[in-house]
Structure formats: C-alpha cells, structure tokens
C-alpha cells in the first residue's frame, strides 16, 4: 500500500474514532437531558392532578376524578396514571402500551430511556386523602433522541467527507516531492542521473531531496570517472600513441581471435602496408615531422576503409600498418587494395611525403585455413612482391585451394539462401552460457546453420550471413530464426530456459521487422521474458538511435537485450548509460590470452565494475581453456561462453 493510501486510511480511522466518540457523547447527553425532562414532566403532572382532585377525592366524586385524569392522560404524553385513596386502593388507573414506530430496535437497546414515576399526595385539609402516580411515555423522547442522532451523524459524515477530500488534496500536494524523489530513484536505476531543482518547503522532505540530488551527482561522477579511467587505460594499453590506431599487440590479439572463431569469421583479407623510405624521412626531417606524417597516413587509411563494415586497422611499428577485413570476397579485397593505394598516392599532392612513391601494400586472402603465422608470412611475401614492382604497387596472394563453400558468386549465394529459406532448411544449434563461478545455465545462445547441398555439412553463420547481409536477406533469416525459437518455447512451456538470438544490424533499420517482431511477442507474451536479442557492437554503434527505439518498444513486453563482441572498437563507454541493455559480451580477443595479459585483466575488471553499476551483466566470450575460466570470477564477470563451457549442439 502506498504512503498516500496509508495516510488516507489513517485519516479515515481517526475521523471515524472522533465521530464515534462525538456521536455517543452527544446521544448520551441528549438522553440524560430527556430523562430529566421526563421525570420533571411526570412530577409536574402528578402535582397538578393531585391539587385538582383533592376535594373530589375526599368527597368521593368519581366522575370529576375520571374527567380530570382522562384530560391529562389523553394528551398521549404518559404511559401510566394511577389515583389511590388513603387506604392505597386504586380509584383511577390508566395505562398506554409502549409503541415506538420508526425507531430501530438496536437504537432503543443501545440507548434505553428510564421513565421515572412522578408522585404527589392528595390532601384533604391536614389529612392525606390519597396519592397520584404518573409515569411519562418515552415515545416522543425516543423520536427526539433519534432525530438528534441522525442529524449529528449526517452533519458529521458531511463534514468528514469534506475534510477527507480536502485532506486527500493536501496529501497529494504534500507528497508530490516524494513522487519526484521516486522518479529520480527510478531514473538512477535506469542509468540516468537527474537533479531536482525545485526543493519542497517541508524541512524533512527538503533534506531527503537534497540527499538524493547529492547521491545522483556522486553516482554519475563515479561512473563517469570509471568510464574515463577505463577508456584512458585501454587507450594506453591498446592504441598507438601517435596515430591512435590499434597497436601491434592489440592487432595480434584480434587476428588470433578471428582466426580461431569459425562462428564469426570464415573469410576475409589481411593487409600489410609499409611507407617507403620512412626511416630516412624521419632522420632528415625530425621525429615531429615523422609523427605528423604517420598521423596523416593513419587518417588517410581510416578514410579509405570508413565504409568497410567489419575491419581492424592498426599501426604495427614505424612505417608498418596492418589491416584485417572480415567477410569480404576476393574481388572486394582487390578493390580495397586499389583504393588504399590511390588514397596514399594522393598524399604526395599535400607536400608531406617527399617522393611520389608513398607506400606499398601486400595482401593475402583468408579462406579459413591459415594460421596467424601463415597469414603474416603470406602478407609479407605479397608486400615484398609489391615492393619489387613499380611505385605505390600492391600485390595480393589468393590461395588456389579456396573453400568451395566460400567461392560461390553473389548470385549463386542469393539463390542458395533463398532456396534454403523456401525449403525451411535453416538449422539451429545451441551453445550454453553459464554463470561464474557456479556454472549454472544462464542462457542458450542460438546459432544458425545451413546444410551444404554438395556434402550435407552444416555451413557456419560466419560464411553465409555476411553474404546474406550484402544481398538483403539477413532480415528474412532473422524472422525465420525468431519464429522457430518462439515455436520451440511454446511447445515446451514448462521449461524456463532463456534463449539468446543474434540479430543482424540490417534488421534495426527495417521498420517492418520491428513491427513484425512486436506482433509475434504480443501474441506470445509468455515467451517474451525468456528472449534476449543480441546485436554486435559495431552494428549497434552505427545504428544507436534505432537500437534505443527497439529496446524501448520491446522492453515493455519483457524482452532483454545484449551487446555482442563488445570492445572491438575504441568508442566511448559512456553510451552504455543511455542504452538500456541487460547483457554485455566481451569480445573474445580479450579472453584468448587473458592469463598472460594483465592489461586485458584490468580492462575486463574495470568494464565489469562499470557495467554492474548500470545493472548490466557481463559475459566472457571464447572461453576455451580452464585457466581462463578460473580467472573470470576474480574479474567480477557474471557468465562465460566458449568451447570449454560447451560446444554448439
């Protein structure tokens, strides 16, 4: 029960107690007054009648006695009249039965009226000739008492109703600051930190509101400081101090993680870019000029790759830069080589490079089979080949034994995916996400597969989903997957497992998908609270407003949301405050070498502390070995996922 209702109930109880006390006191005082009047009335009548019939009683004039007694009794105010002679014998006796109409019996029982007997002596000279006994009738007294009680009750009820309504208005006004404080507390829980400017005049409420304002400011400052500290340390640990790009250590972690992850990376391109004669330029022009040139090259490379959806650009050392592009075809890789080469060549027009021969590019295509060392070796071989050619040359190695599942053309891929959708060939696998350290099931992540028409083997999502996004079929796949999971949950309603479904960033910008998804969940409200929708961080940042709108739209139905592969980019952590997500999955590149990398450990723990302050649960991806699993609890992580925990089934 709310405070306002409790106070209203208290007011009602107090008014009721006051009413009952006032009512009983008023009725009892009125009753006592009426009883006194009845006694006085009976005594006066007895005295008057005694004087009137004194001569007639002494003379035995019965007719006069009867007429005088009847005259008094017939008024109806008396219930009993007795005239006795000197011997005590009744000369005249009149009685009226008690009949009180219109008065509730409970009222008569609760407030009984005593009717005293008025007595007067009848004298004959100095001798007593008899006596008169008269008892008043209580009927009229009861009517008056009842009318008084009704008037008192009605007046009090009307007054109480007015006071109650006035009290409710006053309570609502007085408690308005509490509602604002409640709103402020809810906002803090929702990762917002408002400060209430209008303070109440009531001292107690004013102090509470001031304390809440201080708390809101301090919590916001604390989280901002943690975010700033984590971002600063991450930048120092993973970014090159001159160019701001990923440094070599971070780049190697990312490349190693992508190569080990069949689920997310099955094909792409790896580039080594080297400036021509940078050492001589640095020695001749000075370190500051060299740093300026490196910064300009980094900006040019970032501009050339700005429209590439999933890529990692790094400054490896000195004149060397590295680039990893995920989910691109061989033709797209070659086109990117040409674009980067042209962009760097155009730098000569700015006057910064002294020679028109600015840089060379060596690239190799990744088909899912090379290891890290082989990939670097192939790119280095391609770079040497490019350097042996003309100025600003590039060279790409394309392995002849490319995976047949990868080399389908765009039209062939489109037909293959459309056929799979039409024939309902999409298969779902499930990988567990468990709590740390209890290892209790937290989520089941849904993974998508397509059967290869040639050999029947299941093709990982990392192969066909990038193609599906490029040909506009990713949203249709999302719809099929969501519908399959909902149907499975409906068929097994007794289970309480929560399922996590990866959605394509393309679905965020598809208004029809959001409407369709809301309809599906509205028709099946029981399953909504067991669903978690995941979006990759790179797609979420690019479509932040659309993601916020979807979270607000579906959050009312109980759906939860998660960010996948968090930490790939160097974006600010501050946007997490405005994004009402429930889970955060740390990218596997931070986990694969966690036991030997203290920077990774510090960053993960700082990130977990920030997320917990925002009521976000943090999950580690790519937990492949026991040593990493044993460290997660000490880093304050909530859950883990990876082959060590369980493979997709």
C-alpha positions as CSV (number, residue, x, y, z in Angstrom):
1,X,0.0,0.0,0.0
2,X,1.3,3.4,-0.9
3,X,2.2,6.0,1.7
4,X,-0.6,8.3,0.5
5,X,-3.2,5.5,0.9
6,X,-1.8,4.7,4.3
7,X,-2.1,8.3,5.4
8,X,-5.6,8.5,3.9
9,X,-6.6,5.3,5.8
10,X,-5.2,6.8,9.0
11,X,-7.2,10.0,8.5
12,X,-10.4,7.9,7.9
13,X,-9.7,5.9,11.0
14,X,-9.1,9.0,13.1
15,X,-12.2,10.6,11.8
16,X,-14.2,7.5,12.5
17,X,-13.0,7.4,16.1
18,X,-13.8,11.1,16.5
19,X,-17.2,10.5,15.0
20,X,-18.0,7.6,17.2
21,X,-16.8,9.4,20.3
22,X,-18.7,12.5,19.4
23,X,-21.8,10.6,18.4
24,X,-22.1,8.6,21.6
25,X,-21.3,11.6,23.8
26,X,-23.9,13.7,22.1
27,X,-26.6,11.0,22.1
28,X,-25.9,10.1,25.8
29,X,-26.1,13.7,26.9
30,X,-29.3,14.2,25.0
31,X,-30.7,11.0,26.6
32,X,-29.8,12.2,30.1
33,X,-31.5,15.6,29.4
34,X,-34.6,13.9,28.1
35,X,-34.7,11.6,31.1
36,X,-34.6,14.6,33.4
37,X,-37.4,16.3,31.4
38,X,-39.5,13.1,31.6
39,X,-39.0,13.0,35.4
40,X,-39.9,16.7,35.7
41,X,-42.8,16.3,33.3
42,X,-44.3,13.4,35.3
43,X,-43.7,15.1,38.6
44,X,-45.4,18.3,37.5
45,X,-48.4,16.4,36.1
46,X,-48.7,14.4,39.3
47,X,-48.6,17.6,41.5
48,X,-51.1,19.4,39.3
49,X,-53.5,16.5,39.2
50,X,-53.2,15.9,43.0
51,X,-54.2,19.5,43.7
52,X,-57.0,19.4,41.2
53,X,-58.7,16.3,42.6
54,X,-58.0,16.8,46.3
55,X,-61.7,18.0,47.1
56,X,-63.2,15.4,44.8
57,X,-61.3,12.5,46.2
58,X,-62.2,13.5,49.7
59,X,-65.9,13.7,48.7
60,X,-65.8,10.6,46.6
61,X,-66.7,12.4,43.4
62,X,-65.6,9.7,41.0
63,X,-66.9,11.4,37.9
64,X,-64.7,14.5,38.5
65,X,-61.7,12.4,39.2
66,X,-62.2,10.4,36.0
67,X,-62.7,13.5,33.8
68,X,-59.6,15.3,35.2
69,X,-57.5,12.2,34.9
70,X,-58.7,11.5,31.3
71,X,-58.0,15.1,30.3
72,X,-54.3,14.8,31.4
73,X,-53.8,11.2,30.1
74,X,-55.4,11.7,26.7
75,X,-52.7,14.0,25.6
76,X,-50.6,10.9,25.0
77,X,-47.5,12.0,26.9
78,X,-48.0,9.5,29.6
79,X,-47.8,5.7,29.7
80,X,-49.4,5.2,33.2
81,X,-51.6,7.2,35.6
82,X,-52.9,5.9,39.0
83,X,-55.0,7.6,41.6
84,X,-55.1,5.8,45.0
85,X,-57.2,6.6,48.1
86,X,-56.0,6.8,51.6
87,X,-56.2,3.0,52.0
88,X,-54.0,2.6,48.9
89,X,-56.7,1.2,46.7
90,X,-56.7,2.3,43.1
91,X,-59.5,4.8,42.4
92,X,-58.5,5.5,38.8
93,X,-55.9,3.7,36.7
94,X,-55.0,4.4,33.1
95,X,-52.2,2.7,31.0
96,X,-50.9,3.1,27.5
97,X,-48.8,0.4,25.9
98,X,-45.4,1.4,24.7
99,X,-45.3,1.5,20.9
100,X,-42.4,3.4,19.2
101,X,-42.7,3.4,15.4
102,X,-39.8,4.3,13.1
103,X,-37.1,3.9,15.7
104,X,-34.6,0.9,15.1
105,X,-34.7,-1.6,17.8
106,X,-30.9,-1.6,18.0
107,X,-31.0,2.1,18.8
108,X,-33.5,1.6,21.6
109,X,-31.4,-1.2,23.0
110,X,-28.2,0.9,22.8
111,X,-29.8,3.9,24.4
112,X,-32.5,2.9,26.8
113,X,-34.6,5.7,28.4
114,X,-35.7,5.3,32.0
115,X,-39.2,6.8,32.7
116,X,-39.3,7.9,36.5
117,X,-42.6,7.9,38.3
118,X,-43.9,11.2,39.5
119,X,-45.7,11.0,42.8
120,X,-47.9,13.6,44.6
121,X,-50.0,13.4,47.8
122,X,-53.8,14.3,47.6
123,X,-54.6,16.3,50.8
124,X,-57.9,17.0,52.4
125,X,-57.2,19.7,54.9
126,X,-54.4,18.4,57.0
127,X,-55.2,14.8,56.2
128,X,-53.8,12.9,53.3
129,X,-56.7,11.6,51.2
130,X,-54.6,9.6,48.8
131,X,-51.9,9.9,46.2
132,X,-51.3,10.3,42.4
133,X,-48.7,8.3,40.5
134,X,-47.8,9.4,36.9
135,X,-45.2,7.9,34.6
136,X,-44.3,9.7,31.3
137,X,-44.4,7.9,27.9
138,X,-40.9,7.6,26.3
139,X,-42.1,7.6,22.7
140,X,-41.7,11.2,22.0
141,X,-38.4,11.3,23.8
142,X,-37.1,8.5,21.6
143,X,-38.2,10.3,18.5
144,X,-36.4,13.4,19.6
145,X,-33.3,11.4,20.6
146,X,-33.4,9.5,17.2
147,X,-33.8,12.7,15.2
148,X,-30.9,14.3,17.1
149,X,-28.7,11.2,16.5
150,X,-29.5,11.3,12.7
151,X,-28.8,15.0,12.5
152,X,-25.5,14.5,14.3
153,X,-24.5,11.6,12.1
154,X,-25.4,13.3,8.8
155,X,-23.6,16.5,9.8
156,X,-20.5,14.7,10.9
157,X,-20.5,12.5,7.8
158,X,-20.8,15.5,5.5
159,X,-18.0,17.3,7.4
160,X,-15.9,14.1,7.4
161,X,-16.3,13.7,3.6
162,X,-15.3,17.3,3.1
163,X,-12.3,17.0,5.4
164,X,-11.3,13.7,3.7
165,X,-11.4,15.2,0.2
166,X,-9.6,18.3,1.4
167,X,-7.1,16.1,3.2
168,X,-6.5,14.0,0.0
169,X,-5.8,17.1,-2.0
170,X,-3.4,18.4,0.7
171,X,-1.7,15.0,1.0
172,X,-1.3,14.8,-2.8
173,X,0.3,18.3,-2.7
174,X,2.4,17.5,0.3
175,X,3.6,14.1,-1.1
176,X,4.4,15.5,-4.5
177,X,8.1,15.8,-3.6
178,X,8.1,12.1,-2.7
179,X,6.8,11.2,-6.2
180,X,9.6,13.3,-7.7
181,X,12.1,11.5,-5.5
182,X,10.7,8.2,-6.6
183,X,11.0,9.3,-10.2
184,X,14.6,10.3,-9.5
185,X,15.4,7.0,-7.9
186,X,13.9,5.1,-10.8
187,X,15.9,7.3,-13.2
188,X,19.1,6.4,-11.4
189,X,18.3,2.7,-11.7
190,X,17.7,3.3,-15.4
191,X,21.2,4.8,-15.8
192,X,20.0,8.4,-15.8
193,X,21.1,10.9,-13.2
194,X,18.7,13.9,-12.9
195,X,19.0,16.6,-10.3
196,X,15.7,18.0,-8.9
197,X,15.9,21.8,-8.9
198,X,12.6,22.7,-7.1
199,X,13.0,21.8,-3.5
200,X,10.0,21.4,-1.1
201,X,9.5,23.8,1.8
202,X,8.9,21.0,4.3
203,X,12.3,20.6,6.1
204,X,12.3,16.8,6.2
205,X,11.4,16.3,2.6
206,X,13.8,19.0,1.6
207,X,16.7,17.2,3.3
208,X,15.7,13.9,1.6
209,X,15.6,15.6,-1.8
210,X,18.9,17.3,-1.2
211,X,20.5,14.0,-0.2
212,X,19.1,12.3,-3.3
213,X,20.5,15.1,-5.5
214,X,23.9,14.6,-3.9
215,X,23.7,10.9,-4.5
216,X,22.7,11.3,-8.1
217,X,25.6,13.6,-8.8
218,X,28.1,11.4,-7.0
219,X,26.9,8.2,-8.7
220,X,27.1,9.9,-12.1
221,X,30.6,11.3,-11.3
222,X,31.8,8.0,-10.0
223,X,30.6,6.1,-13.2
224,X,32.0,8.8,-15.4
225,X,35.3,8.6,-13.7
226,X,35.4,4.9,-14.0
227,X,34.5,5.2,-17.7
228,X,37.2,7.8,-18.2
229,X,39.8,5.7,-16.3
230,X,38.9,2.5,-18.2
231,X,39.0,4.4,-21.6
232,X,42.3,6.1,-20.8
233,X,43.9,2.8,-19.7
234,X,42.5,1.0,-22.7
235,X,43.9,3.7,-25.0
236,X,47.3,3.5,-23.4
237,X,47.4,-0.3,-23.5
238,X,45.9,-0.9,-26.9
239,X,46.3,2.3,-29.0
240,X,49.4,3.6,-30.7
241,X,50.3,6.9,-29.0
242,X,51.0,8.7,-32.3
243,X,48.3,7.6,-34.7
244,X,45.6,6.5,-32.2
245,X,45.1,3.2,-34.2
246,X,45.3,-0.2,-32.6
247,X,48.8,-1.1,-31.6
248,X,50.5,-4.3,-32.7
249,X,49.7,-6.3,-29.5
250,X,46.0,-5.5,-29.8
251,X,46.0,-6.2,-33.5
252,X,47.6,-9.7,-32.9
253,X,45.0,-10.5,-30.3
254,X,42.2,-9.6,-32.7
255,X,43.7,-11.5,-35.6
256,X,44.3,-14.6,-33.4
257,X,40.7,-14.4,-32.1
258,X,39.1,-14.1,-35.5
259,X,41.1,-17.0,-37.0
260,X,40.1,-19.2,-34.1
261,X,36.4,-18.3,-34.4
262,X,34.7,-20.3,-37.1
263,X,31.3,-18.9,-36.0
264,X,32.1,-15.3,-36.8
265,X,35.0,-15.2,-39.3
266,X,35.4,-17.6,-42.2
267,X,36.8,-15.4,-45.0
268,X,38.4,-12.1,-45.4
269,X,41.6,-10.3,-46.3
270,X,44.8,-9.4,-44.4
271,X,46.9,-6.4,-45.5
272,X,50.4,-5.2,-44.6
273,X,51.1,-1.5,-45.6
274,X,54.6,-0.1,-45.5
275,X,55.6,3.5,-46.1
276,X,58.6,3.9,-48.5
277,X,61.8,5.3,-47.0
278,X,60.2,6.4,-43.8
279,X,63.4,6.0,-41.7
280,X,65.3,8.3,-44.0
281,X,62.5,10.9,-43.8
282,X,62.4,10.6,-40.0
283,X,66.1,11.1,-39.7
284,X,66.2,14.0,-42.1
285,X,63.1,15.9,-41.1
286,X,63.0,15.1,-37.4
287,X,60.7,13.0,-35.2
288,X,57.9,15.5,-35.0
289,X,57.7,15.6,-38.8
290,X,57.8,11.8,-38.8
291,X,54.9,11.7,-36.3
292,X,52.9,14.2,-38.4
293,X,53.4,12.0,-41.4
294,X,52.3,8.9,-39.6
295,X,49.2,10.7,-38.3
296,X,48.3,11.8,-41.8
297,X,48.8,8.3,-43.1
298,X,46.6,6.9,-40.4
299,X,43.8,9.4,-41.3
300,X,44.1,8.5,-44.9
301,X,43.8,4.8,-44.2
302,X,40.9,5.4,-41.9
303,X,39.1,7.4,-44.6
304,X,39.8,4.7,-47.2
305,X,38.3,2.0,-45.0
306,X,35.5,4.0,-43.5
307,X,32.8,2.3,-45.4
308,X,34.1,-1.2,-44.7
309,X,31.7,-2.7,-42.1
310,X,34.0,-5.0,-40.2
311,X,37.6,-4.2,-40.2
312,X,40.5,-3.6,-37.8
313,X,43.2,-1.0,-38.7
314,X,46.4,-1.0,-36.7
315,X,49.8,0.8,-36.6
316,X,52.2,-2.0,-36.1
317,X,55.5,-0.2,-35.8
318,X,57.4,2.6,-37.5
319,X,56.3,2.7,-41.1
320,X,54.2,-0.5,-41.0
321,X,50.4,-0.7,-40.8
322,X,48.1,-3.7,-40.7
323,X,44.5,-4.2,-41.8
324,X,42.2,-7.1,-41.3
325,X,38.9,-7.1,-43.2
326,X,36.2,-9.6,-42.3
327,X,33.6,-11.2,-44.5
328,X,34.7,-9.8,-47.9
329,X,35.1,-11.5,-51.2
330,X,38.3,-11.9,-53.2
331,X,37.2,-9.2,-55.7
332,X,36.2,-6.8,-52.9
333,X,39.7,-7.4,-51.3
334,X,41.4,-6.4,-54.5
335,X,39.2,-3.3,-55.0
336,X,40.2,-2.2,-51.4
337,X,43.9,-2.7,-52.3
338,X,43.4,-0.3,-55.2
339,X,41.5,2.2,-53.2
340,X,44.1,2.3,-50.4
341,X,46.9,2.6,-52.8
342,X,45.2,5.5,-54.6
343,X,44.5,7.3,-51.3
344,X,48.1,7.0,-50.1
345,X,49.4,8.1,-53.5
346,X,47.2,11.2,-53.3
347,X,49.1,12.3,-50.2
348,X,52.0,13.3,-52.3
349,X,49.9,16.3,-53.5
350,X,49.8,17.6,-49.9
351,X,53.6,18.0,-49.9
352,X,54.1,15.9,-46.8
353,X,55.8,12.8,-48.5
354,X,58.9,13.9,-50.4
355,X,58.6,11.2,-53.0
356,X,55.6,10.2,-55.2
357,X,56.4,6.6,-54.2
358,X,54.5,6.7,-50.9
359,X,53.8,3.1,-49.9
360,X,53.4,-0.5,-50.9
361,X,50.7,-3.0,-50.0
362,X,50.9,-6.7,-49.5
363,X,47.7,-8.6,-49.0
364,X,46.5,-12.2,-48.7
365,X,43.1,-13.7,-48.8
366,X,42.0,-15.7,-45.7
367,X,40.0,-18.8,-46.5
368,X,39.5,-20.2,-43.0
369,X,42.5,-22.5,-43.1
370,X,45.6,-20.3,-42.4
371,X,47.0,-19.8,-39.0
372,X,48.3,-16.5,-37.7
373,X,51.9,-17.1,-38.7
374,X,51.0,-18.3,-42.1
375,X,48.7,-15.3,-42.7
376,X,51.5,-12.9,-41.7
377,X,54.0,-14.8,-43.8
378,X,51.8,-14.7,-46.9
379,X,51.1,-10.9,-46.5
380,X,54.8,-10.3,-46.0
381,X,55.6,-12.2,-49.2
382,X,52.9,-10.2,-51.1
383,X,54.5,-7.0,-49.7
384,X,57.9,-8.0,-51.0
385,X,56.4,-8.7,-54.4
386,X,54.7,-5.3,-54.4
387,X,58.0,-3.6,-53.5
388,X,59.7,-5.3,-56.4
389,X,57.3,-3.7,-58.7
390,X,56.6,-0.1,-59.6
391,X,55.9,2.8,-57.2
392,X,52.8,2.5,-55.0
393,X,52.2,-1.1,-56.1
394,X,50.1,-3.6,-54.4
395,X,50.0,-7.4,-54.6
396,X,47.5,-10.0,-53.3
397,X,48.0,-13.7,-52.8
398,X,44.9,-15.7,-53.5
399,X,45.2,-19.4,-52.4
400,X,44.2,-21.7,-55.1
401,X,42.6,-24.2,-52.7
402,X,39.8,-21.8,-51.5
403,X,37.0,-23.5,-49.6
404,X,34.2,-24.4,-52.1
405,X,31.6,-23.1,-49.6
406,X,33.2,-19.6,-49.8
407,X,33.8,-19.1,-53.5
408,X,30.2,-19.0,-54.7
409,X,29.3,-15.9,-56.5
410,X,26.8,-13.3,-55.2
411,X,24.0,-14.5,-57.5
412,X,24.7,-18.1,-56.6
413,X,24.7,-17.3,-52.8
414,X,21.4,-15.4,-53.1
415,X,19.8,-18.4,-54.9
416,X,21.2,-20.8,-52.3
417,X,20.0,-18.8,-49.3
418,X,16.6,-18.2,-50.9
419,X,16.2,-21.9,-51.6
420,X,17.1,-22.7,-48.0
421,X,14.5,-20.2,-46.7
422,X,11.8,-21.6,-49.0
423,X,12.6,-25.2,-48.2
424,X,12.9,-24.4,-44.4
425,X,16.4,-25.8,-44.3
426,X,17.7,-23.4,-41.6
427,X,19.1,-25.4,-38.7
428,X,19.5,-24.1,-35.1
429,X,22.3,-25.1,-32.8
430,X,22.5,-24.0,-29.1
431,X,25.6,-23.1,-27.1
432,X,25.3,-22.7,-23.3
433,X,26.2,-19.6,-21.4
434,X,26.8,-20.3,-17.7
435,X,27.2,-18.3,-14.6
436,X,30.5,-17.7,-12.8
437,X,31.6,-19.5,-10.7
438,X,28.5,-21.7,-10.1
439,X,28.4,-22.9,-13.8
440,X,24.6,-22.8,-13.8
441,X,22.9,-22.3,-17.1
442,X,22.2,-18.6,-17.8
443,X,21.4,-18.6,-21.5
444,X,21.3,-20.8,-24.5
445,X,22.7,-18.8,-27.5
446,X,21.0,-19.7,-30.8
447,X,23.4,-20.4,-33.6
448,X,22.3,-20.6,-37.3
449,X,23.5,-23.2,-39.8
450,X,22.7,-24.0,-43.4
451,X,23.3,-27.5,-44.9
452,X,25.7,-27.6,-47.9
453,X,23.9,-29.0,-50.9
454,X,27.1,-30.7,-52.1
455,X,28.1,-32.7,-49.0
456,X,25.3,-32.0,-46.5
457,X,27.7,-30.5,-43.9
458,X,26.4,-27.5,-41.9
459,X,27.8,-24.2,-43.0
460,X,28.6,-21.8,-40.1
461,X,26.8,-18.5,-39.9
462,X,30.2,-16.7,-40.4
463,X,30.2,-18.0,-44.0
464,X,26.7,-17.1,-45.3
465,X,25.4,-14.3,-43.0
466,X,27.8,-11.7,-44.4
467,X,26.6,-12.6,-47.9
468,X,23.0,-12.6,-46.8
469,X,23.5,-9.0,-45.4
470,X,25.1,-7.9,-48.7
471,X,22.2,-9.3,-50.8
472,X,19.5,-8.1,-48.4
473,X,18.3,-11.5,-47.0
474,X,19.6,-11.1,-43.4
475,X,16.3,-9.8,-42.0
476,X,14.4,-12.7,-43.5
477,X,16.8,-15.1,-41.8
478,X,16.2,-13.3,-38.5
479,X,12.5,-13.7,-38.9
480,X,12.8,-17.4,-39.5
481,X,15.1,-17.9,-36.6
482,X,12.9,-15.9,-34.2
483,X,9.8,-17.8,-35.3
484,X,11.5,-21.2,-34.9
485,X,12.7,-20.3,-31.4
486,X,9.3,-19.0,-30.3
487,X,7.5,-22.1,-31.6
488,X,10.0,-24.3,-29.7
489,X,9.4,-22.3,-26.5
490,X,5.6,-22.6,-26.9
491,X,5.9,-26.4,-27.4
492,X,8.0,-26.7,-24.2
493,X,6.2,-24.2,-21.9
494,X,7.3,-26.0,-18.7
495,X,11.0,-25.1,-19.3
496,X,12.3,-21.8,-18.1
497,X,15.4,-21.6,-20.3
498,X,16.3,-18.2,-21.7
499,X,17.4,-18.0,-25.3
500,X,19.7,-15.5,-26.9
501,X,19.2,-14.7,-30.6
502,X,21.7,-12.8,-32.7
503,X,20.0,-10.3,-35.0
504,X,21.6,-8.6,-38.0
505,X,22.2,-4.8,-37.8
506,X,20.2,-4.6,-41.0
507,X,17.1,-5.6,-39.0
508,X,17.5,-2.4,-36.9
509,X,16.8,-0.2,-39.9
510,X,13.9,-2.3,-41.2
511,X,10.7,-0.8,-39.7
512,X,8.7,-3.8,-40.9
513,X,10.9,-6.1,-38.9
514,X,10.3,-4.2,-35.6
515,X,6.6,-4.2,-36.2
516,X,6.6,-7.9,-37.1
517,X,8.7,-8.8,-34.0
518,X,6.4,-6.8,-31.7
519,X,3.3,-8.6,-33.1
520,X,5.0,-12.0,-32.6
521,X,5.8,-11.3,-29.0
522,X,2.4,-9.7,-28.2
523,X,0.7,-12.9,-29.5
524,X,3.0,-15.0,-27.2
525,X,3.6,-12.9,-24.1
526,X,4.7,-15.9,-22.0
527,X,7.9,-16.3,-24.1
528,X,8.9,-12.6,-24.3
529,X,10.6,-12.6,-20.9
530,X,12.7,-15.6,-21.9
531,X,14.2,-14.0,-25.0
532,X,17.4,-12.0,-25.3
533,X,18.2,-10.2,-28.6
534,X,21.9,-9.7,-29.4
535,X,23.4,-7.1,-31.7
536,X,27.1,-6.8,-32.5
537,X,28.7,-3.7,-31.0
538,X,29.9,-2.4,-34.4
539,X,26.3,-2.5,-35.8
540,X,24.8,-1.1,-32.6
541,X,27.1,2.0,-32.5
542,X,26.3,2.7,-36.2
543,X,22.6,2.5,-35.5
544,X,22.4,3.6,-31.9
545,X,19.1,5.5,-32.1
546,X,17.3,2.7,-33.9
547,X,18.5,0.2,-31.3
548,X,17.3,2.5,-28.5
549,X,13.9,2.7,-30.1
550,X,13.7,-1.1,-30.5
551,X,14.7,-1.6,-26.8
552,X,12.1,0.8,-25.6
553,X,9.5,-0.7,-27.9
554,X,10.1,-4.4,-26.9
555,X,11.3,-3.8,-23.4
556,X,7.7,-3.2,-22.3
557,X,7.0,-6.8,-23.2
558,X,9.8,-8.1,-21.0
559,X,12.4,-8.8,-23.8
560,X,16.1,-8.4,-22.8
561,X,18.9,-7.1,-25.0
562,X,22.6,-7.8,-25.2
563,X,25.7,-6.3,-27.0
564,X,27.9,-8.9,-28.6
565,X,31.7,-8.7,-29.3
566,X,32.0,-5.6,-27.0
567,X,35.4,-4.0,-27.1
568,X,36.3,-4.3,-30.7
569,X,36.2,-0.6,-31.2
570,X,37.6,2.3,-29.2
571,X,34.3,4.0,-28.8
572,X,33.5,5.7,-25.5
573,X,31.9,3.6,-22.8
574,X,29.5,6.5,-21.9
575,X,26.9,5.4,-24.5
576,X,26.2,2.3,-22.3
577,X,24.4,4.6,-19.9
578,X,21.7,5.6,-22.4
579,X,21.5,2.1,-23.9
580,X,19.2,0.0,-21.7
581,X,20.8,-3.3,-22.3
582,X,20.8,-6.3,-19.9
583,X,23.9,-8.2,-21.0
584,X,27.3,-7.3,-22.3
585,X,29.5,-9.9,-24.1
586,X,33.2,-9.1,-24.0
587,X,34.9,-9.8,-27.4
588,X,37.0,-13.0,-27.5
589,X,40.2,-11.1,-28.4
590,X,40.5,-10.1,-24.7
591,X,40.0,-13.6,-23.5
592,X,42.2,-15.9,-25.5
593,X,45.4,-14.7,-23.9
594,X,43.8,-13.4,-20.7
595,X,46.0,-15.4,-18.3
596,X,49.2,-13.8,-19.6
597,X,47.9,-10.3,-20.3
598,X,47.5,-8.0,-17.3
599,X,46.1,-5.2,-19.4
600,X,43.3,-7.4,-20.6
601,X,42.6,-8.4,-17.0
602,X,42.5,-4.8,-15.8
603,X,40.3,-3.7,-18.6
604,X,37.8,-6.5,-18.2
605,X,37.5,-6.0,-14.4
606,X,37.0,-2.2,-14.9
607,X,34.4,-2.8,-17.6
608,X,32.6,-5.3,-15.3
609,X,32.5,-2.8,-12.4
610,X,31.1,-0.1,-14.7
611,X,28.5,-2.4,-16.2
612,X,27.4,-3.6,-12.8
613,X,26.9,0.0,-11.7
614,X,24.5,0.2,-14.7
615,X,22.8,-3.1,-13.8
616,X,24.3,-4.9,-16.8
617,X,25.5,-8.5,-16.5
618,X,28.9,-9.2,-18.2
619,X,29.7,-12.4,-20.1
620,X,33.0,-13.5,-21.4
621,X,33.2,-14.9,-25.0
622,X,35.6,-17.5,-26.4
623,X,36.5,-19.2,-23.0
624,X,38.4,-22.1,-24.5
625,X,40.7,-23.2,-21.6
626,X,40.4,-23.9,-17.9
627,X,43.0,-21.3,-17.0
628,X,40.8,-18.5,-18.4
629,X,37.7,-19.9,-16.8
630,X,39.3,-20.0,-13.3
631,X,40.2,-16.2,-13.6
632,X,36.7,-15.0,-14.5
633,X,35.2,-14.8,-11.0
634,X,38.1,-12.7,-9.7
635,X,37.5,-10.3,-12.6
636,X,33.8,-9.9,-11.4
637,X,32.3,-11.5,-14.6
638,X,28.8,-12.9,-14.4
639,X,29.0,-15.5,-17.1
640,X,31.0,-17.3,-19.7
641,X,30.6,-18.9,-23.1
642,X,33.1,-20.9,-25.2
643,X,34.2,-24.4,-26.2
644,X,35.5,-25.1,-22.6
645,X,31.9,-24.4,-21.4
646,X,30.2,-26.3,-24.1
647,X,30.2,-26.7,-27.9
648,X,27.2,-25.8,-30.1
649,X,24.7,-28.7,-30.2
